[in-house]
Amino acid sequence: MQNLSTVLVTAYAKAPQGTSMYEVYKHAGIVLEIDKETHKIVDAEFTFVTSLAQDFFKRMIIGFDLTTDINELLSHVEEHYFAPSTGSIIVAIKSAQKRYLEKINQ
């Protein structure tokens, strides 16, 4: 078995009704691959319908240290993502950080 230096963290939030995200997935989901030593996001995937949105968020979030103040990242999301699902994405990101911090502080 390979010794991995990363972990996967997932989180979800309800997608807003009437959006394509809701029609396809029913939720906003996030999967983060995090380096266990640096706590930085090395890869990310979201339940977006389009590959452009997937790529945009991936570029926005990779490199963020999940042990730092999440508000900087959330502000960045609010400033650069104008869609009905903004609130759901923010809830999912907060939930992922909370789950990660709980696990590393056990």
Buried (B, 14 or more C-beta within 10 A) or exposed (E): EEEEEBBEBEBBBBBBEEBBBBEEBEBBBBBBBBBEEBBBBEBBBBBBBEEEBBEBBBEBBBEBBBBEEBEEBBEEBEEEBEBBBBBBBBBBBBBBBBBBBEEEEE
